[in-house]
Amino acid sequence: MTPARPNHSVLIEVDGITVHFDAGRSGFWGQKRLVVHAIDNISFDIHPGETLGLVGESGSGKSTTGWAILRRVPTVEGRIRFKGQDITRISESEMRPLRRHMQLVFQDPYASLNPRMRIVDIVAEPLTVHGLAQSPRDAVDRVAELLELVGLPSDAGGRYPHAFSGGQRQRIGIARALALNPDFIVADEPVSALDVSIQAQILNLLMDAQTQRGLTYMFITHDLSVVQHISTRVAVMYLGTLCELSPAGTLFESPRHPYTQALLSAIPRLGHRKSGHIKLKGEVPTPINLPSGCVFHGRCVHADRRCVEEVPKTRSVKNGVIVACHGVEEGRL
């Protein structure tokens, strides 16, 4: 669990949340219920104005964590607080006024826009739903301002999504997320489907919007170079658990958790003949049948008997680093 901080310095508080999904039944008569352990008891804070990068392999629970914070998937245990208010169990009618302050930028710019709607209607829809446009003319004017803000011509509102490239569609998605002047945005792999040159443009756009509007981001990605470029702090997830949480500079200079070390060792480096790549043994376990103890012990070269039998707790070490590892706790790593 993260160290206690004054509430006014925390925008999002995630305290021990767990998310499970029903995976059907097994056995001859279907007597055994199968459960996907998507997230297991993770805790962290997000401070106003920062960018928390969330990284890990596919299936590690990154996107589910973002959706759980936005109350798009239910939690089994734990608490989520937004500006000090517990939103974990509040009703949808109570949650609706808060949704304008918590927005999402989707991963796929092609699937996230309704092909039957004009861009002006797509971007204006949140304004209409939350009653923030005084008239249709006011909505059109505000959409034109938002399109110019994200680098599109104001007259683009009259066209349909098929008339735009992938990067332009992602700009439209960002304009829609910014329409309500939110405090917090979950950016779920927002550049993974784009060319490298377009990725840089979208990242710069997000960073400029953050500076101008005081936004707070959770940036979900598997691209470590993107994380290093945009993040204030970085959280590393493995099989639904939080392995390490650290300031971005500290994480890339001196990672503590063995899984984090393996991830960073896989980054290609120009001019290095020997990459020092750490090869993990074994395969990623299924989230339906999690291993005992530390979920990473089957692939970790430093695992011992305690790692097999006991689940590690997240503990604070120096320089604001939080790690869940018996080896780090015992001073072996």
N, C-alpha and C positions, 0 to 999 in steps of 0.2 A: 504494500500500500504506500502511496506517495506521502511525503511528510506533510504535516498540517501547515497551512498557510492562511493568512487573513483572507476572509471571503471576498473583500473588495478587489483583491488581486487575481481572482480566479473567475473566468467566464464559464467554463465547463468543468464539472467535477464528475468523474467516473469512478465509482466506488464498488469494486468487486462484482461487476456485472457478468452474468452467465447467460448464454443464449443456446438453446437446443432446438433442433428441427426433427420432426417425425420422419422416419425413413421406412415406415411400414413394419411388417412383421416377418419373422423367420420361424423355422421349425416345421415339423410335419403337419401340425394343426394350426400353425401360426400363433403359437402360444407365447413366443418371445417378441417383445416390442423392441424395435431398433430405433436408436436415437443418434443423431449427428450432433456431436459436441462442437458446435461452431466457435463458441467463445467460452473460456473457462476462467472465471474469477480474475478479471483484469481491472486494474485501477490506475488512473493517471489524472492529471489536471491539465487544462489548457488555459493559458493566460491571455488577457486582452492584447490584441495587436501582434501576436506571434503566429508563426506557421509551424505546426507540429507535423512532421513527416511520419507516415506510418508505412513501414516496409516489411517485406517477408515474401516467401514463396507463394505461388498460387495455391489457394485453399487454406491459407494460414489464418483467415478470419478478418482480414483488413477491411474489406467492404462491409461485412456484417457489423463490424464495430461502428463504422460511420452511420449505417442505417439504424443501428440500435440507439445511437445518440439522438438521431432525428426522430425517434419513435416510429420508425417504419417497420421494425420487427420487434416482437415482444421479448422481454427479458424474463428469465426464470428466477434469478436472484440478483441482488445488488441494487444500487441507487444511481440515478443520473440527475444532476442538478445543473440548472441553467440560471446564471446570475443569482445563485443562492436558493432558487426555488426547485423543490423536488418535483420532477416531471415524470418520474418512472411509472406511476400508476394513475395519473390524472386522466380524466375522460377526454374523448376526442373534441368535444365542445370547448373544454378548458384549454386544450392544446392548440386549437386553431389560431387564436390570437398570437401565440408565440411562434407559429410557423413562419410568419413574415420576417422574423429575426434570425431564422435558421434555414439556410437554403442549400441546394445541392447542384453541383455541376456534374453531369453524367459522363460516363466513360465514352460512350459511342455517339459521336455527333450526328451519325446517320439515323440512328434509331430513336434519339431523344426528342426529335421534332416531328410534329404531326404533318405528314405530307399534304394533307387536305386543307391546311390553314395557311394563310398569308403570314409573313414574318411579323407584320404589325399586330396581328391578332394573337400570335404566339407570345410576343413580349408583353403585350398589354393585358393578357389574361390574368396574371397575378394582381395587377392594379385593380382590375374589375372585381375579382373575387374578394379582395380585402377592402374594397370601397375607397381606394386612395386616389382615384381619378374623378374629378368633379364633373366632367362631361366627356363625351366621345372625342371632342376636339382636344381636350386637355390630355387624354390618353395618347392620342396620335402624336402630339407635340413632345410628350415625355419619351415615347418610343424613339422618335427621331433623335433626341438628345442621347439616349442610351446607345443607339447604333453608332453615332459619331464617337461616343466615348470608347467603344471597342474597335474603332477603326474601320467602320463600314459607312458607306454613303447613306444619308438620311432617307433617300428615296428607295433604299433597298427594302423598305417595309412592304411595298406593294407586290413583291415577288414571293414565290413559293420555295420551300427548302431545296427542291431538286435543282434550282438555278445557282446553287452555291457550292463551293469546294468544301472539303472536309474541315480545313482551318477556318473558313468563313462560318460554317455551321457551328463550330465550337465557340466562335466569337458571339454568335447569336444566343447560344446556350448560356454564356457568361452574362450577356446583356439581360436575359430573362432572370438570372439569379440576382443581378444587381438592382433590378427594378424596384424592389421593396426596401432598398437601403438596409440590408441585413447587417447583423453584428457578426455572424458566424457562417462560414461556408465550408461544406464538405466537398472537396474536389476529388472525385473518385476516378483515378487514372485519366485525367482530362487530356493528356497529350499522347497516350500510348498508341492511338490509332493514326497519328499524324506523322508526316515526314519530319526529319530532324530540323530542317530550317524553319518549318512552321511551328514545331515544338518551341523553339526559342522565342518566337513572336508571341505565342500564347502565354508562356511563362513570364515574359516581360510585361505583358498586359495584366496578368494577375498581380504581379508585384507592384505595378504602378497603381492599380485600383486599391491595393492594400494601403499604400502610402497616402493616397488622396482621401480615402474614406475610412481609414482606421479599422480595416477588416481583420478578422481572425480566421485563419485557415486550418483545417485538417487536410493534409495533402497525402492522398493514398496512391502509392505507386510501387512498382518493383524495380524501377530504374534508379540505381543509387547515385548516378551522376546528377540526375534531376533533383534528388533529395539534398545532395550536398550544395546545390546551387540556390535552392529556394528556402530551405528549412532553418528554423531557429533551434528547434530540438528535434530529435529523432527517436521514435519508438520502434523496436524490432519485435515482430511477432513470429511465433512458430507453433503451428497446429493448435491455434486458438488460445495460446498463452502469451503473456508479455515476457520476453527474455531480458530486454535491456531498454532503458530510457535515459538519454544523455543529450547534453548540448551537442549540436551538429559538429562543431570543430573538434570537440573531445572525442566523439564517437569515431570519426574518421582517422584521428591521430592515434588513439589508443583504445580500441574496442576491448571490452572485458569478457563478455560472454563468448564461449566457443562457437556458437552459431553465428554471432555477429562477425567474429573473426573469419569464419569460413566465407560468409557473404562478401565481405570486403576484399578477401584475397582473390575473388573471382573477377574483380574489376581489371580490365586490360590497362596496362601502363606502357606508354611509349618509351623506348629506350631501355627497357628492362628485359634482358634475355631470359632470366629465370623469374617467373611470375610469383613463385612462392605460394602457388595455389594449394589450399587445404582441401583434400579430397575426403568428403564425408563417406562413411561406410553405410551400407544398408540402404533401405528405401524409406520414404516417408510413411509412417503408420496411417491407417485409416482412422478418421475422426469418429467412426462408429464404434471402434474397439480400441480405445486408447491404451497405451502401455502403462504399467504401474510406475510410481515415482515420477521422476522428471521425464516429460514426454520426449526429450531429445536424447536420452541416455543410450538408445540403441544405435545412434549414429555418431556419438561423441567419443573421441579417442581418450578423453580424460575421465570417463565415467568410472565410478567405483560402486561398491555394494550399496552405499547410502543413496546414490543417485537412482539405483534400481528400485529401492524400497520407499523412499521418502520424497514427497513433492517439495521442491524448493520454494521458499517464500521470497518475495521481492524485498530487497534490503538496500538502504542508502549507503553509498560509499562516497568518497571525496569528490568534490567539484560538481555536485548536483547529479551524479550518476546513480541510477537505480538498476540493480541486477538481480535476477533470480537464478542463482547458480550455487550449488554446494561447494564447488571448487574455489570460487571467488570468496565465499564466506570463510572457508577454512584456510585461505591464503595459499592454496596450491596453484592458483592461476592468477 
